[in-house]
Amino acid sequence: MKRRDTFGLGTAALLAAQFGSRIPLASARGEGGTFVFGTAGDPVGLDPAVVTDGQSLRFADQLFDTLITFNGSSTDLKPALARSWDVTADGLTYTMKLRSGVRFHDGTAFDATAVKWNFDRWGDTKNKNHVGGDFDYYTDVAAWPDVISSVDVVDDLTVRFNLKASQGPFLLNMALGSFSIYSPASFELDPENAARKPVGTGPFKFVEWVPGDKVVMEANADYWGDVANVDQVVVRTIPDNSARFLSLKAGSIDMMDGVNPDDVATAKADRGIGVLLRPPLNVAYINFNQTKKPFDDVRVRQAFAVGINRQAIVDALYGGRGVVAQQMIPDYMLGFNTELKGFTYDVTAAKKLLADAGFPNGFTTEFWYMPVSRPYYPNPKQIAEAFAAELKKIGITAELKTKDWGAYLKSGTSLEFPVWMLGWGGDNGDTDNFLFTFFGTDGSGNSWKNDEARKLLVKAQQSADNQERDTLYRQVNALIEKDVPRLPIAHTKVPLLARAYVKGYLPSPVGSEKFTMVWLDK
């Protein structure tokens, strides 16, 4: 059974149609060795149920399994811990048959009881194991507004999900890394260290985490699926993009993300390094805190929208791999509204909007930028400086500030910042994963109190009719353009760099890649 993103065409086909085939074919299989991947920052934690950032969820892909997963470099679905599933005609009951013989890394058996234990932990606030964090993903996509009413064990290898309302992207959501199945026995033995010593059923086992340095994982020889080609994976933390690139050139790491645009051109000229491009299922944005003045005034938010020359910034700082974002979703996704005009750069109009809002001489504000590069912001400090320069032209003085990545995410979610930079890499190819996550609840840094938008988002989420969902999302995008709760900046074809001997890596649009596919031709 496959879930499609739009009218008969899956995300992979849409991306190939619009951007061409840029995904390398997997090479013949090799064996052994240590694969060293360089990245910008530490994970926030290694318990996938309570993290929301890509840095952390990268490890969920290696250490854990979900019930359903994505098929290669697409957002089509295939079985994982669930080998098959049936859905009733009303979309309210999902019955999943589980794989037999699967074991967690601690040796305990995976079964239907373990599945129910995990869902009860995530969704039941009174459950003794509902600890470790806020369970944002579960709250956003499964529990609000009371989507899952119960999870029942039918027999050892059969689990049934009962929904209060149908949910169009339900199966896609089950493939999200945050719905990874954790060992109940290991969690209950040491719940305080669940985020430090993760135990799943995945293709790699956790070895150690040295904060600020590395996370080490070893291949799971007893894995139920494709056993890893390498013996060990080390994910190295190297905060500076340029330093990370030098490490790649020197051969001390095998692959990296978070690439400076200028370094891509250098890499292309180096026969020892290959460039892979991830399809652009992402958005960079500026978020406004409407609980803090002056960002409660739509005219101030509109002044940012027309007062920042987004095209010039993308042209200068995205290395030819970015496009200006006109809406909070890429233009190939369900619900992109082609009737909207977007924002036109106009300094005079921006100044007038500020004057009308009571700021004829502008104002000063803290402007927070991310401390680590992410796919949608390849060099956040440099881009923040460009934003500040643009804002200065319309009378706004932006005092640039940042903090540690984990603290940054927490402060943004808690609405401590007045205005800040962030972005989103799509998890499953569905518009719900963008718009409902941004604006459907009071979490995830959302300060936009628009009841009409929320009703439309819930209705779209509960529909299985993509024509209806497309219409509803178009209406939501019109409301977003009117109120500017967040200002979309760019969509990016994200580069990854690898030594030429790294084979088999398939970039996924959702960034959900298991390192099992990698082999080293040294």
VOGU-3710 file (C-alpha; in Angstrom, 3 decimals, decimal comma):
1> mkrrdtfglg> 0,000/0,000/0,000  1,443/3,349/-1,017  0,450/6,835/0,010  0,757/9,483/-2,704  1,473/13,160/-2,082  -0,658/14,622/-4,803  -2,810/13,681/-7,726  -1,332/10,324/-8,691  2,301/11,462/-8,539  4,642/10,717/-5,631
11> taallaaqfg> 7,222/13,134/-4,249  10,145/11,310/-5,855  8,557/11,584/-9,303  7,660/15,229/-8,743  11,207/16,057/-7,728  12,663/14,187/-10,674  10,272/15,933/-13,043  11,130/19,395/-11,756  14,796/19,117/-10,848  16,045/16,196/-12,909
21> sriplasarg> 17,695/13,015/-11,716  20,513/13,977/-9,384  20,454/10,921/-7,150  23,428/8,583/-7,681  22,791/4,908/-8,248  23,982/2,571/-5,527  27,181/0,769/-6,409  28,014/-2,865/-5,837  28,189/-3,867/-2,203  31,393/-3,820/-0,182
31> eggtfvfgta> 32,128/-4,787/3,396  33,864/-3,592/6,533  35,620/-0,535/7,825  34,593/2,579/9,746  32,452/5,258/8,123  33,119/8,727/9,583  30,477/11,380/8,977  31,155/15,028/9,881  28,381/17,356/10,999  27,958/20,770/12,613
41> gdpvgldpav> 26,592/20,041/16,056  25,834/17,497/18,738  22,469/15,803/18,919  20,147/17,338/21,489  19,433/13,811/22,682  19,195/10,235/21,421  15,671/9,404/22,534  13,801/9,943/19,247  10,425/10,452/20,909  11,430/13,734/22,528
51> vtdgqslrfa> 13,613/15,445/19,916  12,550/17,483/16,902  15,811/18,453/15,199  17,461/16,736/12,267  20,803/16,531/14,053  19,243/14,240/16,649  16,876/12,322/14,393  19,793/11,289/12,157  20,692/8,836/14,911  17,158/7,491/15,184
61> dqlfdtlitf> 17,536/6,287/11,594  20,563/4,206/12,589  19,681/2,940/16,057  15,947/2,393/15,773  13,231/1,179/13,432  9,740/2,473/12,819  6,719/0,349/11,968  6,761/1,658/8,398  9,622/3,316/6,548  10,391/5,215/3,342
71> ngsstdlkpa> 11,477/3,364/0,240  14,983/4,451/-0,732  15,196/8,032/-1,985  11,432/8,556/-2,194  8,537/9,208/0,169  6,748/6,052/-0,917  6,223/3,654/1,965  7,435/0,132/2,573  7,188/-2,299/5,510  9,638/-2,122/8,388
81> larswdvtad> 8,790/-3,555/11,831  5,259/-3,936/10,518  5,359/-6,360/7,583  1,829/-5,476/6,403  -1,208/-3,395/7,346  -4,929/-3,130/6,636  -7,155/-0,072/6,879  -10,909/-0,057/7,293  -13,010/1,803/4,710  -13,772/4,628/7,147
91> gltytmklrs> -10,062/5,168/7,845  -10,551/4,720/11,588  -8,861/1,358/12,204  -5,359/0,280/11,169  -4,331/-3,319/11,855  -0,627/-4,074/11,514  1,047/-7,473/11,316  4,510/-7,371/12,883  7,725/-9,144/11,974  8,618/-12,234/13,984
101> gvrfhdgtaf> 12,034/-12,947/15,429  13,059/-9,285/15,832  15,008/-8,418/18,961  16,071/-5,181/20,596  19,764/-4,533/21,077  19,418/-5,616/24,714  18,225/-9,070/23,593  14,568/-8,646/24,526  11,864/-9,532/22,011  10,049/-7,014/19,853
111> datavkwnfd> 6,304/-7,672/19,775  2,896/-6,005/19,854  3,186/-5,317/23,577  6,368/-3,307/22,929  4,567/-1,263/20,276  1,689/-0,477/22,627  4,154/0,365/25,425  5,802/3,016/23,212  2,546/4,612/22,071  1,213/4,634/25,622
121> rwgdtknknh> 4,421/6,304/26,775  4,140/9,022/24,134  0,427/9,705/24,386  -0,661/9,049/27,977  0,418/11,943/30,181  -0,388/9,851/33,269  1,843/6,971/32,171  4,845/6,588/34,493  7,120/6,435/31,436  5,827/9,706/29,952
131> vggdfdyytd> 9,094/11,400/30,868  12,109/12,872/29,118  10,569/15,713/27,146  7,451/17,200/25,624  6,802/14,570/22,899  6,238/17,372/20,381  5,949/15,170/17,303  3,386/12,871/18,873  1,385/15,839/20,108  1,543/17,566/16,733
141> vaawpdviss> 0,678/14,702/14,403  -0,989/11,929/16,381  -2,594/13,129/19,579  -4,008/16,523/18,632  -6,954/16,699/18,258  -7,155/13,233/19,836  -6,376/11,346/16,654  -5,400/8,036/18,258  -7,989/6,839/20,756  -6,292/3,532/21,642
151> vdvvddltvr> -3,639/1,034/20,652  -4,656/-2,591/21,215  -2,622/-5,792/21,320  -4,535/-8,351/19,225  -1,890/-11,064/19,617  1,888/-11,215/19,974  2,457/-10,064/16,394  -0,672/-8,022/15,674  -1,407/-4,483/16,846  -4,489/-2,375/16,144
161> fnlkasqgpf> -4,696/1,422/16,060  -8,103/2,969/16,669  -8,546/6,561/15,532  -11,149/9,074/16,645  -10,928/10,797/13,269  -9,464/9,714/9,961  -6,067/11,177/9,141  -4,865/11,482/5,562  -1,127/11,274/6,360  -1,413/8,658/9,159
171> llnmalgsfs> 0,783/6,008/7,525  3,322/8,603/6,417  3,477/9,883/9,985  4,191/6,360/11,246  7,422/6,494/9,213  8,720/9,539/11,107  11,851/8,947/13,160  10,089/10,217/16,285  7,844/7,138/16,116  10,818/4,805/16,516
181> iyspasfeld> 10,255/1,831/18,816  12,367/1,906/21,994  13,103/-1,161/24,136  10,617/-1,076/27,054  12,923/-3,163/29,247  15,948/-0,911/28,786  13,923/2,257/29,229  12,318/1,105/32,473  15,679/-0,088/33,778  17,226/3,396/33,386
191> penaarkpvg> 14,703/6,052/32,249  16,944/8,960/33,285  19,547/7,935/30,716  17,198/7,050/27,878  18,462/9,991/25,830  22,093/9,055/26,531  22,031/5,264/26,067  19,428/4,487/23,401  18,275/0,912/22,748  16,320/0,067/19,613
201> tgpfkfvewv> 16,128/-2,658/16,982  18,029/-0,717/14,283  20,909/-1,700/11,993  23,459/-0,103/14,352  23,957/-0,384/18,095  24,915/2,558/20,303  28,501/2,487/21,636  29,266/5,922/23,090  28,522/9,625/22,906  31,323/12,061/23,723
211> pgdkvvmean> 29,633/15,511/23,781  31,273/18,020/21,499  33,262/15,277/19,788  31,507/12,187/18,456  28,803/9,536/18,578  29,976/5,982/17,878  27,774/3,128/16,637  28,583/-0,453/15,636  26,854/-2,674/13,088  24,090/-4,919/14,416
221> adywgdvanv> 25,073/-8,352/13,121  21,672/-9,765/14,107  19,641/-7,119/12,284  16,379/-8,367/10,782  16,882/-6,374/7,565  19,864/-5,490/5,403  22,939/-5,728/7,602  25,287/-2,757/7,362  28,215/-2,942/4,961  30,516/-1,103/7,397
231> dqvvvrtipd> 31,543/-2,346/10,829  31,261/0,972/12,598  29,907/4,506/12,140  31,401/7,560/13,839  29,540/10,867/13,579  32,026/13,631/14,355  31,004/17,072/15,615  32,984/19,801/13,838  31,052/23,072/14,284  32,792/25,197/11,655
241> nsarflslka> 31,871/24,419/8,042  35,305/25,315/6,701  37,097/23,239/9,322  34,825/20,310/8,494  35,661/20,663/4,801  39,386/20,700/5,588  38,899/17,493/7,580  37,197/15,936/4,559  40,011/16,999/2,241  42,543/15,602/4,687
251> gsidmmdgvn> 40,673/12,302/4,846  39,984/12,398/8,600  36,251/12,213/7,825  34,648/10,382/4,891  31,534/12,498/4,348  29,953/15,731/5,576  26,887/17,931/5,531  26,624/21,662/6,269  28,698/22,825/3,319  29,707/26,416/2,591
261> pddvatakad> 28,519/27,304/-0,931  32,046/28,270/-2,016  33,373/24,898/-0,883  31,023/23,071/-3,255  32,821/24,594/-6,234  36,173/23,588/-4,726  34,901/20,062/-4,154  33,696/19,750/-7,744  37,233/20,476/-8,945  38,704/17,804/-6,656
271> rgigvllrpp> 38,673/14,297/-8,141  38,927/12,840/-4,674  35,595/14,341/-3,541  32,063/13,842/-4,851  29,065/16,171/-4,521  25,608/14,763/-3,810  22,478/16,933/-3,874  19,509/16,284/-1,648  16,160/17,179/-3,284  14,754/20,459/-1,843
281> lnvayinfnq> 12,041/19,336/0,576  12,711/22,157/3,051  12,118/25,797/3,903  14,161/28,462/5,677  12,125/31,116/7,467  12,110/33,987/9,938  9,716/33,450/12,835  7,910/36,334/14,536  6,799/36,182/18,156  3,384/37,805/18,160
291> tkkpfddvrv> 3,269/37,755/21,955  6,035/40,396/21,999  5,722/43,948/20,713  6,092/45,188/18,051  5,643/41,842/16,297  2,012/41,647/17,331  1,387/44,255/14,593  0,972/42,696/11,147  2,357/45,847/9,524  5,708/45,287/11,229
301> rqafavginr> 5,810/41,699/9,981  4,850/42,885/6,503  7,654/45,452/6,644  10,152/42,627/7,155  8,582/40,757/4,248  8,990/43,580/1,732  12,056/45,193/3,315  14,399/42,188/2,986  15,804/41,533/-0,469  15,480/37,774/-0,305
311> qaivdalygg> 16,475/37,249/-3,921  19,774/39,085/-3,450  20,553/37,096/-0,309  19,768/33,763/-1,966  21,812/34,713/-5,037  24,797/35,749/-2,925  24,825/33,171/-0,154  23,230/29,926/-1,387  25,791/29,033/-4,044  23,263/28,616/-6,842
321> rgvvaqqmip> 21,380/25,857/-4,995  18,665/27,982/-3,397  15,412/29,448/-4,672  13,403/32,176/-2,972  10,502/30,666/-1,032  7,201/32,290/-1,943  5,191/30,185/0,506  5,939/27,971/3,498  5,989/24,891/1,245  7,881/24,200/-2,013
331> dymlgfntel> 5,894/24,874/-5,167  5,499/21,190/-6,133  3,666/20,264/-2,925  -0,029/19,744/-2,341  -1,741/23,083/-1,618  0,786/25,484/-3,143  -1,369/28,478/-4,094  -0,435/29,721/-7,564  -2,843/32,666/-7,237  -0,822/34,347/-4,497
341> kgftydvtaa> 1,539/37,152/-5,512  4,159/36,781/-2,785  6,214/39,680/-1,426  7,989/42,178/-3,670  11,099/43,902/-2,355  10,237/47,575/-1,748  12,156/49,708/0,767  9,735/52,637/0,454  6,728/50,413/1,124  8,494/48,865/4,129
351> kklladagfp> 9,202/52,281/5,656  5,589/53,313/5,171  4,352/50,153/6,869  6,599/50,879/9,846  5,423/54,497/9,994  1,786/53,379/9,875  2,542/51,002/12,749  3,910/53,896/14,815  7,623/53,519/14,030  8,496/56,329/11,596
361> ngfttefwym> 12,107/56,159/12,792  12,218/52,384/13,015  13,164/50,461/16,159  15,813/48,174/17,660  15,256/44,469/18,276  17,161/41,346/19,205  17,458/39,087/16,155  18,479/35,522/16,950  20,322/33,301/14,491  21,150/29,611/14,614
371> pvsrpyypnp> 24,575/28,524/15,923  24,867/25,593/13,494  24,487/25,325/9,753  21,427/23,452/8,598  20,338/22,464/5,080  18,060/25,483/4,708  20,595/27,951/6,215  24,065/26,854/4,980  25,855/29,683/6,824  23,404/31,147/9,337
381> kqiaeafaae> 25,646/33,844/10,792  26,520/35,251/7,381  22,878/35,159/6,309  21,837/36,836/9,580  24,326/39,614/8,908  22,766/40,048/5,458  19,297/40,248/7,029  20,555/42,891/9,479  22,022/44,946/6,655  18,717/44,835/4,785
391> lkkigitael> 16,708/45,766/7,873  19,034/48,703/8,557  17,923/50,214/5,239  14,328/50,456/6,486  15,243/51,773/9,942  15,350/48,549/11,976  18,472/47,849/14,005  18,869/44,084/14,444  21,089/43,103/17,362  22,364/39,679/16,327
401> ktkdwgaylk> 22,475/37,004/19,023  22,813/33,239/19,254  23,259/30,451/21,805  23,937/26,708/21,995  21,807/24,682/19,555  19,800/22,768/22,133  19,123/25,912/24,149  18,309/27,797/20,943  15,637/25,279/19,967  14,164/25,311/23,475
411> sgtslefpvw> 14,048/29,106/23,608  12,406/29,333/20,191  9,798/26,728/21,082  9,113/28,559/24,367  8,671/31,892/22,516  11,505/33,581/24,370  12,880/35,307/21,259  11,177/38,290/19,609  12,290/37,288/16,104  14,532/34,426/15,025
421> mlgwggdngd> 15,797/32,267/12,189  14,848/28,631/11,793  13,750/26,224/9,111  12,253/22,857/8,404  13,258/19,766/6,480  10,200/17,778/5,480  9,775/14,439/7,208  7,370/12,627/4,929  6,597/14,640/1,787  3,123/15,666/2,961
431> tdnflftffg> 1,967/19,287/3,336  0,471/18,446/6,731  4,012/17,841/7,966  4,833/21,464/7,135  1,724/23,547/7,762  0,095/21,644/10,616  3,448/21,312/12,378  3,998/25,075/12,044  0,521/26,379/12,780  -1,814/23,577/13,882
441> tdgsgnswkn> -1,036/23,681/17,593  0,338/26,043/20,232  3,696/24,233/20,224  6,771/24,384/17,970  7,281/28,130/18,413  3,850/29,019/17,049  2,395/32,331/18,252  -0,186/32,709/15,456  -3,680/32,520/16,931  -5,763/32,098/13,791
451> dearkllvka> -8,792/29,884/14,413  -9,757/29,793/10,746  -6,348/28,475/9,724  -6,409/25,836/12,453  -9,859/24,600/11,448  -8,744/24,318/7,829  -5,579/22,447/8,845  -7,507/19,966/10,983  -10,028/19,393/8,193  -7,232/18,791/5,688
461> qqsadnqerd> -5,482/16,433/8,085  -8,627/14,379/8,554  -9,386/14,087/4,845  -8,237/11,247/2,592  -9,282/13,179/-0,535  -6,248/14,931/-2,025  -8,368/17,246/-4,170  -10,107/18,495/-1,032  -6,823/18,726/0,876  -5,250/20,741/-1,946
471> tlyrqvnali> -8,084/23,277/-1,804  -7,877/23,566/1,981  -4,119/24,075/2,012  -4,412/26,750/-0,676  -6,747/28,653/1,661  -4,292/28,291/4,553  -1,432/29,596/2,418  -3,531/32,644/1,548  -4,077/33,336/5,256  -0,347/32,940/5,932
481> ekdvprlpia> 0,548/35,462/3,235  -1,969/37,915/4,682  -0,841/37,642/8,324  2,882/36,781/7,855  3,280/34,697/11,044  6,543/33,449/9,519  8,446/34,813/6,548  9,601/32,129/4,097  13,125/32,761/2,837  14,436/29,900/0,691
491> htkvpllara> 14,207/26,297/-0,426  17,539/24,566/-0,904  18,999/21,704/-2,911  21,251/20,577/-0,106  24,813/19,499/-0,955  26,615/16,693/0,808  30,285/16,000/0,165  31,932/12,580/0,259  35,310/11,112/-0,475  35,335/9,302/-3,817
501> yvkgylpspv> 35,694/5,924/-2,105  32,325/6,334/-0,339  29,853/4,274/-2,358  26,143/3,599/-2,301  24,883/6,715/-0,489  21,387/7,704/-1,632  20,274/11,184/-0,467  16,630/11,223/0,564  14,381/14,289/0,293  13,354/13,737/3,921
511> gsekftmvwl> 16,956/13,353/5,130  16,033/9,936/6,502  18,976/7,807/5,479  20,213/4,636/7,073  23,957/4,241/6,778  23,493/0,538/5,978  23,707/1,396/2,261  27,228/2,837/2,530  30,357/0,889/1,691  33,948/2,028/1,432
521> dk> 35,996/1,231/-1,655  39,425/1,830/-0,112
//
